[in-house]
Each structure stands twice: as structure tokens, then as C-alpha cells.
């Protein structure tokens, strides 16, 4: 397939045309639900608040095939380039998760915190906590508000944590410092059918999709160089991806952020948009708060999915994505995701079949675009 | 003489009856009890495990675990075991389940502490993991926020079912108990945290004491683990009417307070309402973060309570 780029001039939308007649076969043996679970469960159970993604990066490395030799850049992004030359197709998935960072240690040993990423604070009030010092994970609690009363408000105000030491000195003796990060303990759990729950599916599922695609790709089969990049600090402002974009500039033909499609598939949500049910396949994240995928690229994704036999959805959702950092260079962003329920909560739910389909789409695009 | 290896000590401990192993570490028993689920009215499975730790104990018609020793004027020492929780109130065609609260919620945020968290549903075929649905953060942007706390009426349980038929086939049914997934943990300076850690720690101290206490020096001693304290005190009332009358009663339970002491007070209301209990005293295992998923007790306090209960029961064997 010849990839032709129509240059953007004076606001005319860019498009990457993919003539159907010239396209190569995209089907190839892909991941199974079992393999998808094996990969994503390991990623989910590693911890990496924005800026401290090391353990997750290490987990990604451990899951890549033996022939893959990724490199880490100055921002902590993990790069794997397949094929020779400058990458024309770039996949981005982020390593980090939401959480907290310590801003101060009080005299009684409790911790003042600031949020890293956006989430509903009441979900953390009076819940178990883990303090990540960089060398160990220390159990603690997120404290409840000082008093509840008969008519409390939803919001807890400022959230503090308590490692149970009783003094600043004892807290510091555990290795806790200003800048240490906090999350809630998490575990992956299988639900009925092929559904699963676990915190930080955003964006461990995206990271897993890239890993699964790499595992099932023949590096000699790609027509152009393809870059798979696991980025840092997405949740606090797409910071890692900005470094990727500054590095590649207008070289790529297309960038594909592989990130959550926040779905309204829940009795709690209004379904005027984001109505992509779990279990019905990966989703073209065609419109979100940071980017609009050119319609021709959406059509290309749909056509690719059809040829590969992958159920595929198209939708609009909220949130930003790493691919939008390439906008300054005119590189179109064809973000894809999977339907996620209850985003940025400890209760996130996915369907493993959607991850399998997403990995299949990543592989199909890598081989044929 | 050579000191026994750790492996040999561990093997010997494993060979001991469960009841005697309890005396080794009341804190470990407290952690085990805190891991159990016993929604008010649905305590049977949990109390089966408790009964196994007390050879000779029976179950009364309410389901209380009851152990009696001696004869004569009777003293009752009892701990409630149940917890506030939920039952499935409805099964929707789309597979989500709705809830009804059971038992007295400890505070106005009890439901909210469950929002967006992992739960277990105890169905016909065993335990099913699930979550309580929560708004997606991203989809709330630009929409007006709801400042009222999350309430059980807002709760939708997701066990991964695509339909009500699938949920039922998996064993979920109306009135299936639902409670938070329990993962108690130790932290800090000898602390144990988990839902109802105070109540369960108090029961652990009582069971550990009963398993090792000698015969009462005088009178009849009744040790009980009671049901439905949060649902009309049915267990305690049954004990009062069927195992009593008692000259005195000690209710051992969790209570909010600073660590380092057992909170003892007379309960004149209980004495008046249930005269079969005799003079009622409450011994409280103090906790902080009380009534939350991270209710915290001191392991030292649990052991101190156990020692005090052994003395009350007539000393160790």
C-alpha cells in the first residue's frame, strides 16, 4: 500500500489516503484472551504514578519478545522501532497512572498530598493506601475527614494519608519523603465471561495492546518503520508524548494514541455520546477534548478492521490523548481505544475481547498502513 | 541442646488443633476475622468458622455460637460478629444488580465508601467478585456536579454480566449478600486496618481467651459470638431469654477511642431493656477511623484484651 499524505495548507484537513486496492493482507495470528489476560494483569499490578513510571516500564520490557530491544529516552519514554529508517507510523500508549504525591510530612507522621491526574477524590477517602518510596511500597491509609455529621457533603476536602507511625521521624525512617507517591493497593480480577476489573486499566490496556501487537508481528513484514512508544506523564499533561513529538516532528505520516475510550456504557451515564458498549470491539476515538481524527482516517481504520475481521466501533468521548502533541507538526492523530467503564476509579471494567481486538488493530495498522 | 529450627516450630504449630493455634496470636485471628464477611442476618458461614475454633460450642436457634462451662450463677461474655452490608434488591435485564442495605450503617458516608470499589457477592454457587459502578471522571466534565453523598439508591453492582439471565446463571439472586471485598492489612506501629476491625478484633480476643481459659473458679460461664447485633440485637436477645438469666454480662465490641486502653463502661440501658442479662458492662477495643473501610486497631490492645478476658474467665489452663 502506498501511503500518500495530503499536506495541510491554510486549514485544509490533512488526510492519509489508503487506497483499498493496493493494500496488503492484514490478517495474521493474533493474541488470545488468555495471553491478553496474562499481559494486562501483570501491567495492572505494577505501580507507576505520573513521573515514577519505572516499575511499569520494567514490566513492559519483561513482556516484550526476545528480539525487541527498546530504548529509554530522557523523558523516560520507552521506544521500540520496527523496520528501518524514520518511523512513518507511531503508536503511543502511556505508562503512568493517577495517584498522589507527598507535599509535606506533618509532626504526627501523617502526609499532606497533592493529586497527580484527575479523579473523584471521595473514591480515595478512608481507603487503603500504598506509599511508593522508590525502593519499597509501604502500607498506609487515606484518612477519613475529621468528622462526618448527619448531612455530610460528597467531597472530603484535602486528603491526607497516615502510615501509622505517630511521628515525622518514624515516617521518614520508613524512607517516605516529600515527592513519594501514593496509590491504592490494586489487583486484577476476572469477572463473568471475558470481563475483568482492576485499577489503572487506563492505560495499561493500551500498553498491553502494543505489547501484544509486537509479540505477533514479524518485524520484517512492515513496509515502513513503525515506532511503538510507551510514554510517561500523560495524566499530568501529555508531557512524555510532547518529547516524542518534538523528537519526530513532522516525520510520521500518522500517529495513533492507544488509550482509553471512556464509555457511557453504564446505568449512571448519559448516553448522548461515548455510547460504545464493552465487548463490542475496540473504538476509533474519533473526537475527544484534544483531537479530531480526520474522517478519511476513521474510514481507513474501519476498512482495516473489516479486512481483519475485527469488530470495531467509532465514537466520541472526553479526555485528551498523547497523539494531540503532534498537532503542532501537522501529523494527524488517529487515536484508538477500548470501551472502559468507570474511568479513573478503583473499579474500572473492561472486556478482554476488546483488548484482543485492539491488539489486532494495532498489528493490522502496523503491517498495512 | 540444639534449638528447634523455625521449620520444625512451624510444623508443630500446624499440627496443633486450630483452637490451640488461636492462642499463639490473637492478632492473626483478628486479621482472619476481619477478612470474613458476615452481613447481619447472613452470618452462618462465618460463624461456622468461629465455632470450629471452640470445641464443645453449639449454635442456638438464632445462630449464635455458644460455649458453656461450669454451673451456678451465670456470667455471659459475648461479642457481636455481624456487619452492616447489602443484599441484592433487583436484577436488571442488562445484568447490573441493585442493592438494599441491611443492618445499621455506622455513619452517613457508609454507602459512599463503597462507591467505585470492589465487592463480593455471595451467590448460590459461591463468591462472585464485582464492583459498584461509579461515574467516569472524564464524562463529568462540563456537567453539573452532584454534591450529595453517594447513596445505596445510586448503587449498581457490575459482576460482568451482560444480562440478568447471565447473572442468575452465575448464581446471583435476589437477597444474595453483598459486601466490600475484605483485604485487612497491617501497617505502621503494630496496627491492623480493615472494615469492622474493632468488632472483629474484640471477637478474636474473646475467642482466643475462651480457647485457652481454664474452668471458671465459680459459677457458670457462657461465652458467645452473637448475630444480628445491627438488626435488632436478635442474637443478644436470644441469649438473654434462652441461655439466661445472667447475674452479669460483658459485651465485648469495638468502639471509637484512642489506643492504649480498654474502654470499660456500664450499660444501664441494656440492663434495663434486657433484665435477663443482669448488670451489663461494655468492654471496648478502641479503634480510630471507626466505621470506615480502614478502621484501625492496635494489635497490642487486642492482646491486652485477650489477657484481661482470660483473667475474667478464671485464668488460663
Interface residues (C-beta under 8 A of the other chain):
Chain A: X118 X119 X120 X122 X123 X125 X126 X127 X128 X138 X139 X140 X141 X142 X143 X144 X148 X149 X150 X151 X152 X153 X154 X155 X162 X163 X164 X165 X166 X170 X185 X189 X190 X191 X192 X193 X195 X196 X197 X260 X262 X263 X264 X266 X267 X268 X269 X270 X274 X279 X289 X317 X318 X319 X340 X341 X342 X343 X344 X345 X346 X347 X349
Chain B: X92 X94 X96 X107 X108 X109 X112 X113 X115 X116 X117 X118 X128 X129 X130 X131 X132 X133 X134 X135 X136 X137 X138 X139 X140 X141 X142 X143 X146 X147 X148 X149 X150 X154 X156 X158 X159 X160 X161 X162 X166 X167 X170 X183 X185 X186 X187 X188 X189 X191 X193 X289 X292 X293 X294 X296
